[in-house]
Amino acid sequence: MKQFVILAALAAAGVVSSAYADTLASGSATIDYDQAAWETLASGYGPTPVLTLSAFFSQTQADARTESQLLSDSAPATNYLGEVYNMYGPTVSGQGGGYAQPTTFTFTPGQLTLATGAIGLGGVARFAVYGGAYGNLLYGDFTLQYDTSRQALGGSGWYLKGNIPPAAAAFDLLNVSIAESPGSFTISGDLGVSPEVANYLYSTPSDALKDVGDFTFTGITSVPEPSSIALVAGSLGLLWLGRKRRRA
């Protein structure tokens, strides 16, 4: 009976629960960009549209290019819908541009908002400014992460950080829905323009949190094998027995 009390106390302290922490084995995100919404962004500069999607480079295509190539290379015909950003693993090396980030996300099932780390996503969308006459903007090499302080800005806490300089929050996820099942979870929501982008990149504060698309990430999780969990429990039991014998 005392052993169960000790285990309960350790669980409350987070010792046992860490044995059940999940990590991500694989995953991908899909973004449906809302073309009509994008064509009304930054409208304070003159005739619309200011921004048009001119290219999308998948994770593999982006990895093979430098930042300057992403800004200039031609790409296959691009659709605003169904753009896939694949998840990176725990290490990233030799990626084009050097801005891709690894996945370091660890969480306890049922407590995704208490997770540590971030989810690295590969893929880059290029938006032309007035058809390219005024250059291009790159959105990609994202990390999906949670920060409760972003709720004060009107977001849900979940957001996509763009790691291509200037690295900053690119989109806040709005109306977020989370679904968990054994071995996987899905985070979905509306793609809202971050206040940082609206205020400092577009200089149009009214665009802050404007809904410009739909986002869905599905991750496949990796959990400790039952034998590993049993080993932890067994070690705790031995620890209790050792203490009991010393007391005797």
GUKETI-479396 format. One record per residue (C-alpha): residue in three letters; x, y, z. Coordinates in steps of 0.5 Angstrom, whole numbers, padded with zeros to 4 digits, always signed. Each point is the difference from the previous one (the first is absolute). Last residue first. Layout:
% residues N
ALA,X,Y,Z
...
//
This chain:
% residues 248
ALA,+0029,-0004,+0019
ARG,+0001,+0008,-0003
ARG,+0005,-0003,-0005
ARG,-0005,-0005,-0002
LYS,-0005,+0004,-0001
ARG,+0004,+0005,-0004
GLY,+0002,-0006,-0005
LEU,-0007,-0002,-0001
TRP,-0002,+0007,-0002
LEU,+0006,+0001,-0005
LEU,-0002,-0007,-0002
GLY,-0007,+0002,-0002
LEU,+0002,+0006,-0003
SER,+0005,-0004,-0005
GLY,-0006,-0005,-0001
ALA,-0004,+0006,-0002
VAL,+0005,+0003,-0005
LEU,+0001,-0007,-0003
ALA,-0007,-0001,-0001
ILE,+0000,+0006,-0004
SER,+0006,-0002,-0004
SER,-0004,-0007,-0001
PRO,-0006,+0003,-0002
GLU,+0004,+0004,-0006
PRO,+0001,+0007,+0001
VAL,-0005,+0004,-0005
SER,+0001,+0003,-0007
THR,-0005,+0004,-0003
ILE,-0003,+0001,-0007
GLY,-0001,+0008,-0001
THR,-0006,+0003,-0004
PHE,+0001,+0007,-0001
THR,-0006,+0004,-0003
PHE,+0000,+0008,-0002
ASP,-0006,+0004,-0004
GLY,+0001,+0006,-0003
VAL,+0001,+0008,+0000
ASP,-0004,+0001,+0006
LYS,+0002,+0008,+0002
LEU,+0003,-0001,+0007
ALA,+0003,+0007,-0001
ASP,-0002,+0003,-0007
SER,-0002,+0006,+0003
PRO,+0007,+0002,+0002
THR,+0002,+0001,-0007
SER,+0007,+0002,+0000
TYR,+0001,-0007,-0004
LEU,+0007,-0002,+0003
TYR,-0001,+0003,+0007
ASN,-0007,+0001,+0002
ALA,-0003,-0006,-0004
VAL,+0006,-0005,+0001
GLU,+0001,+0001,+0007
PRO,-0008,+0000,+0001
SER,+0000,-0007,-0003
VAL,-0004,-0001,-0006
GLY,-0005,-0005,+0002
LEU,+0000,-0007,-0002
ASP,-0007,-0004,+0002
GLY,+0001,-0006,+0004
SER,+0002,-0007,+0000
ILE,+0005,-0004,+0005
THR,-0001,-0008,-0001
PHE,+0003,-0006,+0005
SER,+0003,-0006,-0001
GLY,+0002,-0007,+0003
PRO,-0006,-0001,+0004
SER,-0005,+0005,-0002
GLU,+0000,+0008,+0001
ALA,-0004,+0005,-0003
ILE,+0001,+0008,+0001
SER,-0004,+0005,-0003
VAL,+0003,+0007,+0000
ASN,-0005,+0006,-0002
LEU,+0006,+0004,-0002
LEU,+0007,-0001,-0001
ASP,+0005,+0005,+0000
PHE,+0004,+0001,-0006
ALA,+0007,+0003,-0002
ALA,+0003,+0000,+0007
ALA,+0007,+0003,-0001
ALA,+0007,-0002,-0004
PRO,+0002,+0006,-0004
PRO,+0003,-0004,-0003
ILE,-0003,-0007,-0002
ASN,-0002,-0003,+0006
GLY,-0008,+0001,+0000
LYS,-0003,-0001,+0006
LEU,-0007,-0003,+0000
TYR,-0005,+0000,+0006
TRP,-0003,-0003,+0005
GLY,-0002,+0005,+0006
SER,-0007,+0000,-0002
GLY,+0001,+0007,-0003
GLY,-0003,+0007,+0002
LEU,+0007,+0004,+0002
ALA,-0001,-0002,+0007
GLN,-0001,-0007,-0002
ARG,+0007,+0000,-0003
SER,+0003,-0001,+0007
THR,-0003,-0007,+0001
ASP,+0006,-0002,-0005
TYR,-0001,-0006,-0004
GLN,+0004,-0002,-0006
LEU,+0000,-0002,-0008
THR,+0007,+0002,-0003
PHE,+0000,+0002,-0007
ASP,+0005,-0001,-0005
GLY,-0005,+0005,-0004
TYR,-0003,+0006,-0003
LEU,+0005,+0004,-0005
LEU,-0002,+0007,-0002
ASN,+0002,+0002,-0007
GLY,+0002,+0006,-0004
TYR,-0003,+0007,-0002
ALA,-0001,-0002,-0007
GLY,-0001,-0007,+0002
GLY,-0008,+0000,-0002
TYR,-0001,+0006,+0005
VAL,+0003,-0003,+0005
ALA,+0001,-0008,-0001
PHE,-0001,-0005,+0005
ARG,+0004,-0006,+0001
ALA,-0002,-0006,+0004
VAL,+0005,-0004,+0003
GLY,+0000,-0007,+0002
GLY,+0003,-0004,+0007
LEU,-0003,+0000,+0006
GLY,+0003,+0000,+0007
ILE,-0004,-0002,+0006
ALA,+0002,+0004,+0006
GLY,+0003,-0002,+0008
THR,-0004,-0001,+0006
ALA,-0007,-0002,+0000
LEU,-0005,+0003,+0006
THR,-0005,+0002,-0006
LEU,+0000,-0008,-0002
GLN,-0003,-0002,+0007
GLY,-0004,-0006,-0002
PRO,+0006,-0004,-0001
THR,+0006,+0002,+0003
PHE,+0004,+0004,-0005
THR,+0007,+0001,-0003
PHE,+0002,+0004,-0007
THR,+0007,+0001,-0002
THR,-0001,+0000,-0007
PRO,+0006,+0003,-0004
GLN,+0000,+0006,-0003
ALA,+0001,+0003,-0008
TYR,+0003,+0006,+0000
GLY,+0007,-0002,-0004
GLY,-0002,+0003,-0007
GLY,+0000,-0007,-0003
GLN,+0000,-0005,+0006
GLY,+0007,-0004,+0001
SER,-0002,-0003,+0007
VAL,-0006,+0000,+0004
THR,-0001,-0004,+0006
PRO,-0006,-0003,+0004
GLY,-0004,-0001,-0006
TYR,-0003,+0005,-0005
MET,-0007,+0000,-0001
ASN,-0003,+0001,-0007
TYR,-0004,+0006,-0002
VAL,-0005,-0002,-0005
GLU,-0004,+0006,-0005
GLY,-0007,-0003,-0001
LEU,-0003,+0007,-0002
TYR,+0003,+0006,-0003
ASN,+0002,-0004,-0006
THR,+0007,+0001,-0004
ALA,+0002,-0001,-0007
PRO,+0007,-0003,+0001
ALA,+0006,+0004,+0002
SER,+0004,+0005,-0003
ASP,+0006,+0002,+0005
SER,+0001,+0007,+0002
LEU,-0002,+0001,+0007
LEU,+0002,-0007,+0002
GLN,+0006,+0000,-0004
SER,+0002,+0006,+0005
GLU,-0001,-0004,+0006
THR,+0004,-0006,-0002
ARG,-0004,-0006,-0003
ALA,+0001,-0007,+0000
ASP,-0004,+0000,+0007
ALA,-0006,+0004,-0003
GLN,-0001,-0006,-0005
THR,+0000,-0005,+0005
GLN,-0005,+0004,+0005
SER,-0004,+0002,-0006
PHE,+0001,+0006,-0004
PHE,-0006,+0004,-0001
ALA,+0000,+0006,-0005
SER,-0003,+0006,-0002
LEU,-0006,+0001,+0005
THR,-0002,+0008,-0001
LEU,+0001,+0006,+0004
VAL,-0002,+0007,-0001
PRO,-0007,-0002,-0003
THR,-0002,+0005,+0000
PRO,+0001,+0007,-0002
GLY,+0004,+0005,+0005
TYR,+0004,-0001,+0006
GLY,-0005,+0000,+0005
SER,-0003,-0007,-0003
ALA,+0005,-0004,+0004
LEU,-0004,-0006,+0000
THR,-0006,+0000,-0005
GLU,+0003,-0005,-0005
TRP,+0002,-0005,+0006
ALA,-0007,+0000,+0002
ALA,-0003,-0002,-0007
GLN,+0006,-0005,-0001
ASP,-0002,-0004,+0007
TYR,+0006,-0004,+0001
ASP,-0001,-0007,+0002
ILE,+0005,-0003,+0004
THR,+0002,-0007,+0001
ALA,+0005,-0002,+0006
SER,+0004,-0007,+0000
GLY,+0002,-0005,+0005
SER,+0005,-0005,+0003
ALA,+0003,-0003,+0006
LEU,-0003,+0005,+0005
THR,+0002,+0000,+0007
ASP,-0005,-0003,+0006
ALA,+0001,+0001,+0007
TYR,-0002,-0007,+0004
ALA,+0006,-0001,+0004
SER,+0000,+0008,+0002
SER,-0006,-0002,+0004
VAL,+0003,-0004,+0005
VAL,+0005,+0006,+0002
GLY,-0005,+0006,-0001
ALA,+0000,+0001,+0008
ALA,-0008,-0002,+0000
ALA,+0003,-0007,-0003
LEU,+0005,+0000,+0005
ALA,-0005,+0000,+0006
ALA,-0005,-0005,-0004
LEU,+0006,-0004,+0000
ILE,+0002,+0000,+0007
VAL,-0007,-0001,+0002
PHE,+0000,-0006,-0004
GLN,+0006,-0003,+0003
LYS,-0003,+0002,+0007
MET,-0006,-0005,-0002
//
